[in-house]
């Protein structure tokens, strides 16, 4: 069975506003969440630390059976739950928490293919520590969300959901 993108909700991410909006097929807003995209700004190049623009889809959903603030490394739970103490013990760690929505680009030469591939760059929508600011670009390229927000979004979307980053 194929995924029908024409009737499914879509995710729109505004880099300027630092907002993720979930809309239905009629364009009605279902939810809005503050996010944090790349400190280095928008861009598609490998190793740029930038958030890729354009049309994407959710290639994989990871972590649905994990508790809030589960720590992931390499898309696998580490067995840790993020706490302020764990954060103090690991300064500078780029935390990926709670849920992962792994994005895949749809535009060859822009966000898909050699040198620009969002999937191979491991671009995710994921949870982050509550101490990290939202509405301010601070990530290494991914789209960071509050843990409760990414869990809520995770429950509302499916693998195949369209994601547009502008």
LINVEN-V700973 format. One record per helix or strand. SS is the DSSP state (A for helix, B for strand). FROM is the first residue (numbers start at 1). LEN is the number of residues. Records with the same first field share a line. If there is no record, write none. Layout:
# LINVEN-V700973
SS: FROM-LEN  FROM-LEN
This chain:
# LINVEN-V700973
B: 10-5  19-5  29-6  36-1  38-1  42-1  51-1  54-9  70-4  76-6  97-9  108-1  112-1  124-4  139-1  143-3  162-4
A: 84-6  147-10
